[in-house]
Amino acid sequence: MRYVLEGLLIAAAAAGGWLLATPHGEMPVMAPHGAAETAAARTFGFCHSGGGIDCVVDGDTFWMDGTKIRVADIDAPETHPPRCAEEERLGNAATQRLRALLNAGPVTLVTADRDTDQYGRALRIVTRDGKSLGAQLVSEGLARRWTGRRQPWC
């Protein structure tokens, strides 16, 4: 996976993390325990099965350049399989919205507190212009903030 890093990484004393500061003075992004990489704009489709190049699996998982990425700061409703009709409705809406957000322009991937999860997915906070796409999904009622464990949607 090849990314172009835009900006400077500056060590931050708070929380042992990093601050991503851009040369244009935009709002810094906290990147706990990791670095940030900016990915060029691309077109995402939907993953119907297996891996992919640039496609969205569900509301908190997508493939980019052959790497499976889990949006680290949220938990979205399940779609494979949903546990009830409401989870299916919300999960499908979250999947479509994540695709739209990813297709809206370049994103910055910030390494979370761990590089990968128990399933081998890269854990990343996905941002654009210093704002979390996960937080956007939460504000729209399509996901919850990640608290360290899943909670039921039914």
C-alpha beads as a LAMMPS data file, in Angstrom:
LAMMPS data file: protein, C-alpha beads

154 atoms
153 bonds

1 atom types
1 bond types

-500.0 500.0 xlo xhi
-500.0 500.0 ylo yhi
-500.0 500.0 zlo zhi

Masses

1 110.0

Atoms # bond

1 1 1 0.000 0.000 0.000
2 1 1 1.482 3.364 -1.016
3 1 1 0.364 6.635 0.542
4 1 1 1.625 10.172 0.500
5 1 1 1.936 11.737 3.930
6 1 1 0.845 15.346 3.905
7 1 1 1.918 17.436 6.842
8 1 1 4.300 16.974 9.709
9 1 1 4.232 14.547 12.604
10 1 1 4.990 16.265 15.862
11 1 1 5.455 14.355 19.099
12 1 1 2.754 15.227 21.596
13 1 1 3.124 14.909 25.302
14 1 1 -0.564 14.276 25.870
15 1 1 -1.579 10.608 25.964
16 1 1 1.733 9.494 24.497
17 1 1 0.363 10.044 21.014
18 1 1 1.145 12.104 17.971
19 1 1 -0.305 15.251 16.519
20 1 1 -0.718 15.535 12.774
21 1 1 -0.123 19.168 11.912
22 1 1 -0.524 20.370 8.366
23 1 1 1.515 23.147 6.769
24 1 1 -1.676 25.165 6.185
25 1 1 -2.623 25.404 9.862
26 1 1 -5.676 23.115 9.770
27 1 1 -6.970 21.551 12.973
28 1 1 -4.532 18.894 14.231
29 1 1 -5.642 15.272 14.507
30 1 1 -4.623 13.074 17.439
31 1 1 -3.067 9.853 16.232
32 1 1 -2.524 7.747 19.361
33 1 1 0.475 5.476 19.149
34 1 1 0.760 5.780 15.392
35 1 1 1.298 7.671 12.256
36 1 1 -1.101 9.109 9.713
37 1 1 -1.112 8.367 6.010
38 1 1 -3.163 10.233 3.417
39 1 1 -4.628 8.119 0.633
40 1 1 -5.386 9.629 -2.750
41 1 1 -9.004 9.961 -3.841
42 1 1 -10.401 6.778 -5.350
43 1 1 -13.716 5.146 -6.198
44 1 1 -15.105 2.564 -3.786
45 1 1 -17.664 -0.059 -4.717
46 1 1 -19.316 -2.641 -2.500
47 1 1 -17.617 -5.935 -1.567
48 1 1 -20.094 -8.726 -2.162
49 1 1 -17.747 -11.489 -1.050
50 1 1 -14.108 -12.008 -0.210
51 1 1 -11.390 -9.375 -0.460
52 1 1 -11.142 -6.416 -2.704
53 1 1 -9.118 -3.538 -3.972
54 1 1 -11.300 -0.537 -3.074
55 1 1 -14.680 -1.601 -1.713
56 1 1 -16.900 -1.318 1.359
57 1 1 -17.846 -4.459 3.311
58 1 1 -20.183 -2.863 5.861
59 1 1 -20.566 0.300 7.914
60 1 1 -17.217 -0.046 9.694
61 1 1 -15.068 -2.184 7.366
62 1 1 -13.622 -1.601 3.902
63 1 1 -10.805 -2.727 1.625
64 1 1 -8.221 -0.299 0.261
65 1 1 -5.401 -1.405 -2.034
66 1 1 -5.953 -5.018 -0.966
67 1 1 -5.816 -4.271 2.791
68 1 1 -8.878 -4.836 4.960
69 1 1 -9.441 -1.834 7.238
70 1 1 -11.668 -1.645 10.314
71 1 1 -12.808 1.884 11.217
72 1 1 -11.382 1.937 14.741
73 1 1 -13.486 4.609 16.434
74 1 1 -16.964 3.180 15.765
75 1 1 -19.159 0.103 15.864
76 1 1 -21.711 -0.158 13.050
77 1 1 -24.671 -2.552 12.818
78 1 1 -23.918 -5.997 11.409
79 1 1 -24.959 -6.952 7.890
80 1 1 -23.346 -10.431 7.656
81 1 1 -25.810 -11.554 9.049
82 1 1 -27.981 -8.983 10.797
83 1 1 -29.696 -10.182 13.985
84 1 1 -32.999 -8.374 13.365
85 1 1 -34.782 -6.243 10.754
86 1 1 -33.753 -2.937 12.382
87 1 1 -30.080 -3.951 12.453
88 1 1 -30.337 -4.914 8.773
89 1 1 -31.881 -1.542 7.879
90 1 1 -29.302 0.454 9.852
91 1 1 -26.428 -1.755 8.677
92 1 1 -27.328 -1.289 5.019
93 1 1 -27.691 2.474 5.505
94 1 1 -24.314 2.650 7.309
95 1 1 -22.656 0.642 4.521
96 1 1 -24.027 2.956 1.838
97 1 1 -23.073 6.072 3.814
98 1 1 -19.509 4.872 4.473
99 1 1 -19.114 4.274 0.732
100 1 1 -20.388 7.791 -0.033
101 1 1 -18.029 9.322 2.546
102 1 1 -15.022 7.393 1.198
103 1 1 -15.898 8.394 -2.379
104 1 1 -16.083 12.097 -1.456
105 1 1 -12.303 12.623 -1.621
106 1 1 -8.930 11.734 -0.108
107 1 1 -8.870 10.385 3.434
108 1 1 -6.230 10.206 6.118
109 1 1 -5.772 6.884 7.913
110 1 1 -4.568 7.277 11.492
111 1 1 -3.237 4.208 13.279
112 1 1 -5.304 3.433 16.367
113 1 1 -4.001 2.151 19.711
114 1 1 -3.276 -1.208 18.020
115 1 1 -2.207 -1.807 14.424
116 1 1 -4.559 -4.751 13.817
117 1 1 -7.539 -6.431 15.445
118 1 1 -8.022 -10.114 16.299
119 1 1 -9.161 -10.790 12.711
120 1 1 -6.062 -9.227 11.124
121 1 1 -7.847 -6.085 9.934
122 1 1 -5.851 -2.840 10.045
123 1 1 -7.363 -0.604 12.760
124 1 1 -7.547 2.980 11.507
125 1 1 -9.367 6.176 12.369
126 1 1 -10.454 7.535 8.997
127 1 1 -10.457 11.321 8.689
128 1 1 -10.923 14.030 6.113
129 1 1 -9.948 17.617 6.862
130 1 1 -9.284 16.676 10.492
131 1 1 -12.763 15.225 11.040
132 1 1 -13.482 11.555 11.728
133 1 1 -15.712 9.841 9.177
134 1 1 -16.681 7.479 11.995
135 1 1 -17.870 10.430 14.088
136 1 1 -19.910 11.543 11.073
137 1 1 -21.629 8.129 10.978
138 1 1 -22.283 8.374 14.735
139 1 1 -23.791 11.860 14.382
140 1 1 -26.142 10.496 11.692
141 1 1 -27.289 7.623 13.940
142 1 1 -25.663 4.954 11.739
143 1 1 -22.959 3.848 14.194
144 1 1 -21.903 4.109 17.837
145 1 1 -18.650 5.278 19.313
146 1 1 -16.389 2.260 19.904
147 1 1 -16.273 1.532 23.636
148 1 1 -14.105 -1.577 23.511
149 1 1 -16.913 -4.065 23.002
150 1 1 -19.915 -4.593 20.778
151 1 1 -23.408 -3.850 21.970
152 1 1 -26.626 -5.243 20.472
153 1 1 -28.551 -3.267 17.856
154 1 1 -31.785 -5.264 18.303

Bonds

1 1 1 2
2 1 2 3
3 1 3 4
4 1 4 5
5 1 5 6
6 1 6 7
7 1 7 8
8 1 8 9
9 1 9 10
10 1 10 11
11 1 11 12
12 1 12 13
13 1 13 14
14 1 14 15
15 1 15 16
16 1 16 17
17 1 17 18
18 1 18 19
19 1 19 20
20 1 20 21
21 1 21 22
22 1 22 23
23 1 23 24
24 1 24 25
25 1 25 26
26 1 26 27
27 1 27 28
28 1 28 29
29 1 29 30
30 1 30 31
31 1 31 32
32 1 32 33
33 1 33 34
34 1 34 35
35 1 35 36
36 1 36 37
37 1 37 38
38 1 38 39
39 1 39 40
40 1 40 41
41 1 41 42
42 1 42 43
43 1 43 44
44 1 44 45
45 1 45 46
46 1 46 47
47 1 47 48
48 1 48 49
49 1 49 50
50 1 50 51
51 1 51 52
52 1 52 53
53 1 53 54
54 1 54 55
55 1 55 56
56 1 56 57
57 1 57 58
58 1 58 59
59 1 59 60
60 1 60 61
61 1 61 62
62 1 62 63
63 1 63 64
64 1 64 65
65 1 65 66
66 1 66 67
67 1 67 68
68 1 68 69
69 1 69 70
70 1 70 71
71 1 71 72
72 1 72 73
73 1 73 74
74 1 74 75
75 1 75 76
76 1 76 77
77 1 77 78
78 1 78 79
79 1 79 80
80 1 80 81
81 1 81 82
82 1 82 83
83 1 83 84
84 1 84 85
85 1 85 86
86 1 86 87
87 1 87 88
88 1 88 89
89 1 89 90
90 1 90 91
91 1 91 92
92 1 92 93
93 1 93 94
94 1 94 95
95 1 95 96
96 1 96 97
97 1 97 98
98 1 98 99
99 1 99 100
100 1 100 101
101 1 101 102
102 1 102 103
103 1 103 104
104 1 104 105
105 1 105 106
106 1 106 107
107 1 107 108
108 1 108 109
109 1 109 110
110 1 110 111
111 1 111 112
112 1 112 113
113 1 113 114
114 1 114 115
115 1 115 116
116 1 116 117
117 1 117 118
118 1 118 119
119 1 119 120
120 1 120 121
121 1 121 122
122 1 122 123
123 1 123 124
124 1 124 125
125 1 125 126
126 1 126 127
127 1 127 128
128 1 128 129
129 1 129 130
130 1 130 131
131 1 131 132
132 1 132 133
133 1 133 134
134 1 134 135
135 1 135 136
136 1 136 137
137 1 137 138
138 1 138 139
139 1 139 140
140 1 140 141
141 1 141 142
142 1 142 143
143 1 143 144
144 1 144 145
145 1 145 146
146 1 146 147
147 1 147 148
148 1 148 149
149 1 149 150
150 1 150 151
151 1 151 152
152 1 152 153
153 1 153 154
